[in-house]
Amino acid sequence: MSSLTNSLKGQHIKLVLQVALLLGSAFLFSYSILETNWIGTPIISLTLMALITINIIRIGERSNRDFAQFLNNVSHNDFSTSTAISAAGPGTRSFVEAQKILLSKYRKLKVDRSVQNQYLQMVVEHVDTALLCFDSDGKIEFINNAATTLLNRKYISSVNIIGKLNKELGDTLKSIHYGDNIVLKTILGNELQSLMLSASEFTLLDKKYKLVSIQNIKSALDEREIESWQKLIKVLTHEIMNSMTPIVSLSHYVKKVIGDPSLVSQLVDEESEQHIDLQNSIEAISSRSQGLMEFVNSYRSLSNLPQPEFADIEIELLFQRISALLKDKLESAHIKFTTLIEPENLTLNGDAKLLEQVLINLVGNAIDAVEKTPSPDIQLLCTRTLAGKISIQVKDNGCGISKKVIDNIFTPFFTTKEQGSGIGLSLSRQLTRLNRGTLSVSSLEDAGSKFTLSF
């Protein structure tokens, strides 16, 4: 760049000298016409003026021609040529050299961009996630190998073609918006697939585009489903065996006593030991049978969930109802209970009754968790995240959840409470999903827990 600056400075000085000579020649011509009688002076000065003018015009034309050629090279991405140095005079050689330097830098920049594009293209083509980018008209601008493999078609030019291959997927691609995460179960290649679609939107050169990633999560869901079934069967087996073992044992005892003729006469005597043992055994069988029946009813409550009725819910009114319902229990336990909504006018589209049931259960669990805390504190918060989602949190400073059991707290019938049924958190998670939300937990033992509902 210093070479180009020096060249421009040199040309500027030469141009100033040429103009000065032209003005001097014009003055000499005028003076010779008015003050002298020798005809040679005007002719010489006029010739000199013509030569200087021609030279100035030639310099300007050459500079314009060279600069125009340089701009033409750049505009056509032609970095291989520059102004011919053989045609350049001594005053423009530095300008030609500066052109060569600039063109060399442009060539390097072009090569670097080409390498970066090839690298990004290679990365995108080799990722397992299907990616496709299309404009507002549905024309596909980019699609990687994973997407064409998933759709089992090599050339796809528009979303409409995807709609012909699979209507559900085509409709989802058209309706998905920025920040959406949609799980779609559909048949591709004669096989049921579980696809998770995520979208982002951007504008490039005044044109809107949508970039959608498609992940086949069938294997992951199958693994989670198997794991969930294993946990559920383990808990069911534990609960059923706890009830059936004493029932079977006591039934054998009753059968043995009743079948012994020598003891039949003693069974009618209410004061006899055999009669009392028989009575206790029958009561134990009845109690455990009733407990098993309640366990089955609890399972039924998990499998027969109500259909949600969606409407706009004012979060402030929802929190007020929760506070009113639990006020006596919170005050009797001397628990500090605070609510916070930011912004205050937040609303949520969902089923108010189901969501209220979830929050009552979570706050109730928090009350149990802070039972032995010196200064018990429970917070009910609602905020809008940067991603535009609504987040409701229930925080406490209670006993927390140990790492050994936190992975199982949403498993049906799993409980760490002596009198717990183990369906509260599992039911809460299912009710949250019915409200198109998710329920998650973060906790540290002896430091408290935080349950988060995201919508």
NUKE-709729 format. One line per field, with one value per residue (C-alpha): residue number from 1; residue in one letter; x, y, z. Coordinates in steps of 0.05 Angstrom, whole numbers. Example, Ala and Ser with C-alpha at 12.3 -4.5 7.8 and 13.67 -1.06 7.14 Angstrom:
% residues 2
pos <- 1,2
code <- A,S
x <- 246,273
y <- -90,-21
z <- 156,143
% end
This chain:
% residues 455
pos <- 1,2,3,4,5,6,7,8,9,10,11,12,13,14,15,16,17,18,19,20,21,22,23,24,25,26,27,28,29,30,31,32,33,34,35,36,37,38,39,40,41,42,43,44,45,46,47,48,49,50,51,52,53,54,55,56,57,58,59,60,61,62,63,64,65,66,67,68,69,70,71,72,73,74,75,76,77,78,79,80,81,82,83,84,85,86,87,88,89,90,91,92,93,94,95,96,97,98,99,100,101,102,103,104,105,106,107,108,109,110,111,112,113,114,115,116,117,118,119,120,121,122,123,124,125,126,127,128,129,130,131,132,133,134,135,136,137,138,139,140,141,142,143,144,145,146,147,148,149,150,151,152,153,154,155,156,157,158,159,160,161,162,163,164,165,166,167,168,169,170,171,172,173,174,175,176,177,178,179,180,181,182,183,184,185,186,187,188,189,190,191,192,193,194,195,196,197,198,199,200,201,202,203,204,205,206,207,208,209,210,211,212,213,214,215,216,217,218,219,220,221,222,223,224,225,226,227,228,229,230,231,232,233,234,235,236,237,238,239,240,241,242,243,244,245,246,247,248,249,250,251,252,253,254,255,256,257,258,259,260,261,262,263,264,265,266,267,268,269,270,271,272,273,274,275,276,277,278,279,280,281,282,283,284,285,286,287,288,289,290,291,292,293,294,295,296,297,298,299,300,301,302,303,304,305,306,307,308,309,310,311,312,313,314,315,316,317,318,319,320,321,322,323,324,325,326,327,328,329,330,331,332,333,334,335,336,337,338,339,340,341,342,343,344,345,346,347,348,349,350,351,352,353,354,355,356,357,358,359,360,361,362,363,364,365,366,367,368,369,370,371,372,373,374,375,376,377,378,379,380,381,382,383,384,385,386,387,388,389,390,391,392,393,394,395,396,397,398,399,400,401,402,403,404,405,406,407,408,409,410,411,412,413,414,415,416,417,418,419,420,421,422,423,424,425,426,427,428,429,430,431,432,433,434,435,436,437,438,439,440,441,442,443,444,445,446,447,448,449,450,451,452,453,454,455
code <- M,S,S,L,T,N,S,L,K,G,Q,H,I,K,L,V,L,Q,V,A,L,L,L,G,S,A,F,L,F,S,Y,S,I,L,E,T,N,W,I,G,T,P,I,I,S,L,T,L,M,A,L,I,T,I,N,I,I,R,I,G,E,R,S,N,R,D,F,A,Q,F,L,N,N,V,S,H,N,D,F,S,T,S,T,A,I,S,A,A,G,P,G,T,R,S,F,V,E,A,Q,K,I,L,L,S,K,Y,R,K,L,K,V,D,R,S,V,Q,N,Q,Y,L,Q,M,V,V,E,H,V,D,T,A,L,L,C,F,D,S,D,G,K,I,E,F,I,N,N,A,A,T,T,L,L,N,R,K,Y,I,S,S,V,N,I,I,G,K,L,N,K,E,L,G,D,T,L,K,S,I,H,Y,G,D,N,I,V,L,K,T,I,L,G,N,E,L,Q,S,L,M,L,S,A,S,E,F,T,L,L,D,K,K,Y,K,L,V,S,I,Q,N,I,K,S,A,L,D,E,R,E,I,E,S,W,Q,K,L,I,K,V,L,T,H,E,I,M,N,S,M,T,P,I,V,S,L,S,H,Y,V,K,K,V,I,G,D,P,S,L,V,S,Q,L,V,D,E,E,S,E,Q,H,I,D,L,Q,N,S,I,E,A,I,S,S,R,S,Q,G,L,M,E,F,V,N,S,Y,R,S,L,S,N,L,P,Q,P,E,F,A,D,I,E,I,E,L,L,F,Q,R,I,S,A,L,L,K,D,K,L,E,S,A,H,I,K,F,T,T,L,I,E,P,E,N,L,T,L,N,G,D,A,K,L,L,E,Q,V,L,I,N,L,V,G,N,A,I,D,A,V,E,K,T,P,S,P,D,I,Q,L,L,C,T,R,T,L,A,G,K,I,S,I,Q,V,K,D,N,G,C,G,I,S,K,K,V,I,D,N,I,F,T,P,F,F,T,T,K,E,Q,G,S,G,I,G,L,S,L,S,R,Q,L,T,R,L,N,R,G,T,L,S,V,S,S,L,E,D,A,G,S,K,F,T,L,S,F
x <- 0,59,80,11,12,80,56,-5,38,88,33,1,67,77,7,17,81,46,-10,41,77,11,-6,64,58,-10,18,77,30,-13,47,80,16,7,78,124,126,165,118,162,146,71,81,130,87,24,59,84,13,-13,40,29,-47,-39,8,-41,-98,-54,-36,-109,-132,-77,-94,-168,-155,-108,-155,-215,-177,-159,-232,-255,-206,-231,-305,-295,-253,-195,-133,-85,-74,-55,-37,17,82,112,61,70,116,165,114,63,109,98,23,30,70,17,-35,5,9,-66,-82,-36,-72,-139,-115,-94,-160,-198,-158,-168,-243,-245,-208,-255,-316,-290,-275,-344,-376,-337,-357,-431,-431,-400,-443,-496,-550,-592,-589,-629,-636,-694,-723,-793,-818,-795,-737,-680,-614,-573,-583,-529,-516,-549,-614,-615,-599,-655,-704,-675,-672,-609,-636,-687,-700,-759,-799,-859,-820,-807,-882,-896,-847,-876,-934,-924,-851,-866,-921,-876,-819,-867,-897,-835,-808,-746,-732,-782,-762,-812,-812,-845,-862,-871,-856,-795,-770,-826,-800,-828,-779,-776,-748,-731,-733,-700,-704,-669,-684,-639,-638,-583,-581,-653,-677,-705,-681,-698,-646,-674,-636,-668,-642,-665,-674,-708,-649,-641,-716,-715,-658,-693,-758,-724,-689,-755,-790,-734,-740,-815,-814,-763,-807,-870,-836,-812,-880,-918,-870,-874,-949,-953,-899,-936,-1003,-977,-943,-1004,-1050,-1009,-1013,-1089,-1097,-1053,-1092,-1160,-1140,-1115,-1174,-1140,-1141,-1212,-1243,-1195,-1210,-1281,-1253,-1241,-1192,-1148,-1080,-1098,-1161,-1122,-1067,-1118,-1154,-1089,-1069,-1135,-1130,-1059,-1081,-1138,-1092,-1039,-1092,-1122,-1052,-1042,-1109,-1089,-1023,-1061,-1108,-1047,-1021,-1088,-1085,-1019,-1047,-1114,-1094,-1146,-1143,-1119,-1164,-1118,-1131,-1090,-1067,-1048,-987,-1000,-1070,-1043,-989,-1042,-1084,-1024,-1005,-1077,-1083,-1017,-1018,-1037,-988,-931,-946,-952,-883,-855,-831,-813,-851,-839,-864,-834,-859,-817,-849,-911,-961,-935,-987,-982,-1026,-1043,-1092,-1097,-1123,-1069,-1013,-1040,-1038,-965,-944,-982,-945,-877,-887,-913,-849,-808,-845,-825,-753,-744,-774,-708,-677,-663,-688,-734,-744,-785,-789,-839,-811,-833,-791,-785,-718,-675,-699,-771,-793,-831,-796,-830,-784,-796,-733,-720,-661,-677,-642,-632,-630,-571,-536,-555,-630,-638,-639,-699,-743,-789,-796,-867,-874,-802,-801,-753,-810,-837,-909,-898,-934,-880,-928,-925,-865,-880,-951,-925,-879,-935,-982,-928,-919,-994,-985,-931,-876,-818,-801,-729,-691,-623,-604,-545,-549,-557,-561,-631,-667,-695,-751,-760,-820,-804,-858
y <- 0,47,35,56,118,139,127,171,225,224,229,286,325,313,334,399,413,400,448,500,494,500,563,591,576,610,671,672,666,724,767,755,774,839,862,834,838,774,720,663,671,661,601,569,583,558,494,484,493,441,391,400,394,330,302,317,285,224,216,222,172,123,128,120,61,27,37,14,-49,-61,-53,-97,-152,-148,-147,-210,-244,-243,-240,-266,-202,-130,-68,-85,-58,-52,0,39,98,108,148,92,33,39,40,-25,-56,-35,-69,-132,-131,-120,-174,-221,-208,-218,-284,-307,-285,-322,-386,-380,-371,-430,-474,-452,-467,-535,-549,-528,-566,-629,-621,-611,-670,-717,-701,-752,-699,-685,-611,-574,-500,-471,-403,-375,-407,-476,-479,-520,-483,-536,-607,-654,-728,-747,-715,-748,-815,-806,-789,-843,-795,-763,-700,-658,-587,-565,-578,-597,-658,-678,-670,-719,-769,-760,-712,-707,-688,-638,-604,-601,-569,-515,-500,-504,-437,-409,-443,-499,-570,-620,-695,-729,-802,-822,-879,-872,-930,-975,-966,-925,-869,-818,-753,-690,-627,-561,-497,-430,-372,-320,-266,-265,-212,-190,-261,-303,-374,-430,-480,-545,-601,-671,-722,-794,-807,-875,-913,-865,-867,-943,-946,-897,-936,-1001,-968,-939,-1006,-1040,-988,-995,-1071,-1069,-1024,-1062,-1128,-1099,-1072,-1134,-1181,-1140,-1152,-1223,-1255,-1245,-1261,-1328,-1344,-1327,-1364,-1427,-1418,-1409,-1470,-1511,-1490,-1501,-1568,-1595,-1631,-1625,-1549,-1539,-1542,-1488,-1441,-1427,-1406,-1331,-1332,-1386,-1372,-1408,-1365,-1300,-1321,-1339,-1273,-1234,-1273,-1259,-1185,-1182,-1216,-1166,-1107,-1127,-1143,-1074,-1044,-1082,-1057,-985,-996,-1020,-960,-914,-947,-936,-861,-857,-892,-856,-782,-729,-692,-620,-561,-506,-433,-372,-375,-312,-333,-282,-310,-381,-365,-330,-393,-436,-389,-389,-465,-478,-417,-454,-510,-461,-417,-475,-500,-428,-430,-367,-370,-319,-312,-273,-261,-225,-192,-187,-196,-264,-312,-385,-427,-491,-527,-487,-545,-594,-542,-523,-596,-600,-538,-560,-627,-594,-542,-598,-638,-575,-567,-639,-625,-564,-598,-602,-538,-484,-426,-459,-421,-438,-395,-399,-362,-349,-316,-312,-339,-308,-363,-339,-397,-390,-421,-436,-457,-484,-474,-496,-497,-565,-632,-639,-704,-752,-772,-844,-832,-769,-811,-850,-796,-792,-868,-889,-917,-900,-863,-847,-828,-878,-861,-840,-872,-856,-829,-754,-734,-784,-757,-685,-698,-730,-672,-623,-659,-656,-580,-583,-571,-607,-619,-624,-623,-599,-613,-617,-660,-616,-553,-554,-571,-534,-562,-527,-528,-502,-484
z <- 0,13,-59,-84,-39,-65,-136,-126,-93,-151,-203,-165,-165,-239,-254,-215,-254,-320,-301,-279,-346,-383,-345,-357,-432,-434,-399,-448,-507,-482,-466,-535,-571,-533,-520,-574,-649,-661,-687,-664,-590,-597,-642,-594,-534,-569,-591,-521,-494,-544,-525,-450,-459,-500,-448,-391,-430,-445,-371,-351,-403,-385,-311,-324,-371,-322,-264,-305,-324,-252,-229,-286,-264,-193,-213,-255,-202,-250,-206,-258,-299,-286,-327,-378,-349,-417,-437,-373,-368,-312,-272,-272,-258,-183,-195,-235,-180,-129,-174,-173,-97,-91,-141,-105,-40,-74,-103,-34,-4,-58,-47,29,20,-28,22,79,36,18,91,114,56,76,149,132,84,135,196,214,223,161,141,89,74,34,18,31,-34,-12,-61,-30,-34,3,26,52,42,109,86,18,50,101,46,-1,-59,-88,-122,-84,-108,-65,-2,-46,-71,2,13,-43,-13,57,69,145,138,82,122,184,144,119,187,232,256,290,357,347,366,338,346,287,282,210,161,117,75,101,172,229,246,302,276,316,274,296,256,251,204,174,119,66,11,28,20,78,88,136,160,188,221,224,273,273,347,341,369,427,442,438,488,535,528,545,604,628,622,661,717,718,719,775,817,800,818,884,904,882,917,981,981,953,997,1063,1030,1004,1070,1113,1065,1074,1149,1148,1103,1150,1213,1182,1154,1222,1256,1324,1321,1293,1362,1388,1330,1355,1423,1416,1474,1445,1415,1350,1341,1353,1305,1252,1261,1255,1193,1158,1176,1149,1084,1078,1092,1042,990,1000,993,928,903,918,882,820,824,827,764,732,749,710,649,645,641,623,557,567,550,525,541,559,632,670,710,765,779,777,829,873,874,891,949,975,972,1009,1056,1120,1108,1093,1153,1201,1180,1185,1113,1076,1010,954,883,825,754,701,664,707,650,628,600,581,535,571,616,681,724,703,711,779,800,778,817,880,877,866,922,967,955,970,1036,1055,1032,1078,1138,1175,1146,1199,1155,1104,1039,977,914,857,796,725,671,596,571,517,470,480,523,589,648,715,772,842,885,956,1004,1032,1037,962,923,924,859,871,865,823,759,784,815,753,749,768,839,857,924,981,1028,1079,1063,990,931,880,828,843,801,746,741,743,684,644,659,638,572,560,568,513,564,597,670,693,759,784,856,904,966,1029,985,956,891,831,788,721,675,605,555
% end
